[in-house]
Amino acid sequence: AARRRAWEGALPPGLGVARALEQAGIPEGALTAWLRDDLKITAHIDQRFTAAAQPTREQALTYYRDHMDEFAVNGVTPEFAAVEAAVRRKLAGDRRAARIAEWMGLLRARAEIRKLR
């Protein structure tokens, strides 16, 4: 139910559920199954890419040194220890996004994709 509400909320203004389903060629009854599959895919992506994207302390420190300005507050750059968790989250997120983009590129190269308006 929460996933359906999120999906409905992401529809472009003026595009109702019935019209979106019609454009996609999806009967109303199949929407729940589609959303369930979407949740499974999301869980798979999290499992496959999140763990692999976790940086070591050294990688996080290198990232911090190369991007210190991103972690400055009011012109003051904190010590690495104070922002290590934030650095790790940022680096892991960047790495995860890059791995997913690479994977999606490989999938797109093998498939025919139609975008709905």
C-alpha positions as CSV (number, residue, x, y, z in Angstrom):
1,A,0.0,0.0,0.0
2,A,2.8,2.4,0.9
3,R,4.6,1.6,-2.4
4,R,1.4,2.3,-4.3
5,R,0.9,5.6,-2.6
6,A,4.5,6.5,-3.4
7,W,4.0,5.5,-7.1
8,E,0.8,7.5,-7.3
9,G,2.6,10.5,-5.8
10,A,5.3,10.3,-8.4
11,L,3.0,10.5,-11.4
12,P,3.3,13.8,-13.4
13,P,0.6,16.4,-12.6
14,G,-2.6,15.8,-14.5
15,L,-1.8,12.1,-15.2
16,G,-4.1,10.0,-13.2
17,V,-3.7,6.4,-12.2
18,A,-6.1,5.1,-14.8
19,R,-4.4,7.0,-17.6
20,A,-0.9,6.0,-16.5
21,L,-1.9,2.3,-16.4
22,E,-3.6,2.6,-19.9
23,Q,-0.4,4.2,-21.3
24,A,1.7,1.4,-19.8
25,G,-0.7,-1.3,-21.0
26,I,-1.1,-2.6,-17.4
27,P,-4.5,-3.6,-16.2
28,E,-5.5,-2.3,-12.7
29,G,-5.3,-5.8,-11.3
30,A,-1.7,-6.2,-12.3
31,L,-0.5,-3.0,-10.6
32,T,-0.1,-4.7,-7.2
33,A,2.0,-7.5,-8.7
34,W,4.1,-4.9,-10.5
35,L,4.7,-2.9,-7.3
36,R,5.6,-6.1,-5.4
37,D,8.1,-7.0,-8.1
38,D,9.5,-3.4,-7.9
39,L,10.0,-3.9,-4.2
40,K,11.8,-7.2,-4.8
41,I,14.1,-5.5,-7.4
42,T,14.8,-2.7,-4.9
43,A,15.8,-5.3,-2.2
44,H,18.0,-7.1,-4.8
45,I,19.8,-3.9,-5.8
46,D,20.3,-3.0,-2.1
47,Q,21.7,-6.5,-1.4
48,R,23.9,-6.6,-4.5
49,F,25.3,-3.1,-4.5
50,T,25.2,-1.7,-1.0
51,A,27.6,-4.1,0.6
52,A,30.1,-4.0,-2.3
53,A,30.1,-0.2,-2.1
54,Q,31.3,0.1,1.5
55,P,34.6,1.9,1.7
56,T,37.5,0.9,3.9
57,R,38.8,3.5,6.4
58,E,41.7,4.3,4.1
59,Q,39.4,4.8,1.1
60,A,37.2,7.1,3.2
61,L,40.2,9.1,4.4
62,T,41.5,9.5,0.8
63,Y,38.0,10.7,-0.3
64,Y,37.9,13.1,2.6
65,R,41.3,14.6,1.7
66,D,40.2,15.0,-1.9
67,H,36.8,16.6,-1.0
68,M,37.5,18.4,2.3
69,D,35.5,21.5,1.1
70,E,32.3,19.4,1.0
71,F,32.5,18.7,4.7
72,A,33.4,22.3,5.8
73,V,30.9,24.0,8.0
74,N,30.9,27.8,8.0
75,G,34.3,27.7,6.4
76,V,35.8,25.4,9.0
77,T,36.9,21.9,7.9
78,P,36.4,19.4,10.8
79,E,38.9,16.7,11.6
80,F,38.3,13.4,9.7
81,A,37.3,11.6,12.9
82,A,34.4,14.0,13.4
83,V,32.9,13.4,10.0
84,E,34.1,9.9,9.2
85,A,30.6,8.4,9.2
86,A,29.3,11.1,6.9
87,V,32.3,10.6,4.6
88,R,31.7,6.9,4.5
89,R,28.0,7.4,3.7
90,K,28.8,9.9,0.9
91,L,31.5,7.7,-0.6
92,A,29.4,4.5,-0.3
93,G,26.5,6.3,-2.0
94,D,28.7,7.6,-4.8
95,R,30.2,4.1,-5.4
96,R,26.8,2.4,-5.2
97,A,25.3,4.8,-7.7
98,A,28.2,4.3,-10.1
99,R,27.9,0.5,-9.8
100,I,24.2,0.6,-10.5
101,A,24.7,3.0,-13.4
102,E,27.2,0.6,-14.9
103,W,24.9,-2.4,-14.4
104,M,21.9,-0.5,-15.9
105,G,24.1,0.4,-18.9
106,L,24.8,-3.3,-19.5
107,L,21.1,-4.2,-19.1
108,R,20.1,-1.4,-21.5
109,A,22.5,-2.7,-24.1
110,R,20.7,-6.1,-24.0
111,A,17.1,-4.9,-24.0
112,E,14.5,-2.9,-25.8
113,I,13.3,-0.2,-23.5
114,R,10.2,2.0,-24.0
115,K,9.8,5.1,-22.0
116,L,6.3,6.2,-21.0
117,R,5.3,9.8,-21.0
